[in-house]
């Protein structure tokens, strides 16, 4: 990895994406009085509208029709849509029910779950340092489960759903914005149907619980699409190892939000478990950076 390859624009875009994702609990917390399923339905509907507008402005709307007529690709996107909607639902519920620290744990262990998926599905062979990182992370999760008196189900659900989502999106190879637009299009009938039922049942929050709540529900589409666009832009300009290090900005900020802003518990025992996890992630990130530097040196020699 050389300085020339470390694009300042890519670094800024990637950092901004993870910064937005890391501060998302601050955005969601005022919506604590709205059921999580309603928030997700609005997130799907407004994301879909925003993404279609962006694609029209970029002259790329035709890319949607080209994908919609390919059954195999559409089936893959339907699977990824189901996975990301489950991830969103668990995350929104965890934030609005004071489980932000545990949700951050899910995104901390997500990279190591990706390694395990590579082993189990793609028959990849991690090196000794990666296996050590996985073992340390597993020990940290077991410790945190014993300390809490229950398994960290929220963290497991977030890590597994997002890892599987990333795996499916990698296999079907669709660009970020068109792919997300189709995912939201596929989810749109369910979202609109549920929101219509909420309105007729008299439990809808949109337009009935204040202008601030209505504005936040509309804005949920923008704060969903913008960081994804920034991430896709930055990832194209940055070495993979740099993206791997940047991704820890998100859960670190989520953890800070939960502890500093919303007063969630983070005593010495819980901090001990996270310290073990951070050691595992330091090994994993250090291994990725070393391998990237080694590849760059080999490339320079040849």
CORGITA-V902566 format. One record per backbone hydrogen bond with DSSP energy under -1.0 kcal/mol. NH is the residue of the N-H (numbers start at 1). CO is the residue of the C=O. If there is no record, write none. Layout:
BEGIN
<<NH:CO> <NH:CO>>
END
This chain:
BEGIN
<<7:5> <11:7> <12:8> <13:9> <14:10> <15:11> <16:12> <17:13> <18:14> <19:15> <20:16> <21:17> <22:18> <23:19> <26:23> <28:24> <29:25> <31:28> <32:29> <34:31> <39:35> <40:36> <41:37> <42:38> <43:39> <44:40> <45:41> <46:42> <47:43> <48:44> <49:45> <50:46> <51:47> <52:48> <53:49> <54:50> <55:51> <56:52> <57:53> <58:54> <59:56> <60:55> <63:60> <64:61> <66:62> <67:63> <68:64> <70:67> <74:70> <75:71> <76:72> <77:73> <78:74> <79:75> <80:76> <81:77> <82:78> <83:79> <84:80> <85:81> <86:82> <87:83> <88:84> <89:85> <90:86> <91:87> <92:88> <93:89> <94:90> <95:91> <96:92> <98:95> <99:94> <103:99> <104:100> <105:101> <106:102> <107:103> <108:104> <109:105> <113:109> <114:110> <115:111> <116:112> <117:113> <118:114> <119:115> <120:116> <121:117> <124:118> <131:127> <132:128> <133:129> <134:130> <135:131> <136:132> <137:133> <138:134> <139:135> <140:136> <141:137> <142:138> <143:139> <144:140> <145:141> <146:142> <147:143> <148:144> <149:145> <150:145> <153:151> <156:152> <157:153> <158:154> <159:155> <160:156> <161:157> <162:158> <163:159> <164:160> <165:161> <166:162> <167:163> <168:164> <169:165> <170:166> <171:167> <172:168> <173:169> <179:175> <180:176> <181:177> <182:178> <183:179> <184:180> <185:181> <186:182> <187:183> <188:184> <191:187> <192:188> <193:189> <194:190> <195:191> <196:192> <197:193> <198:194> <199:195> <200:196> <201:197> <203:198> <204:198> <208:205> <209:205> <214:210> <215:211> <216:212> <217:213> <218:214> <219:215> <220:216> <221:218> <223:219> <225:221> <226:222> <229:225> <230:226> <231:227> <232:228> <233:229> <234:230> <235:231> <236:232> <237:234> <238:234> <243:239> <244:240> <245:241> <246:242> <247:243> <248:245> <249:246> <252:248> <253:249> <254:250> <255:251> <256:252> <257:253> <258:254> <259:255> <260:256> <261:257> <262:257> <264:258> <271:267> <272:268> <273:269> <274:270> <275:271> <276:272> <277:273> <278:274> <279:275> <280:276> <281:277> <282:278> <283:279> <284:280> <285:281> <286:282> <287:283> <288:284> <289:285> <290:286> <291:287> <292:288> <293:289> <294:290> <295:291> <296:292> <297:293> <298:294> <299:295> <300:296> <301:297> <302:298>>
END
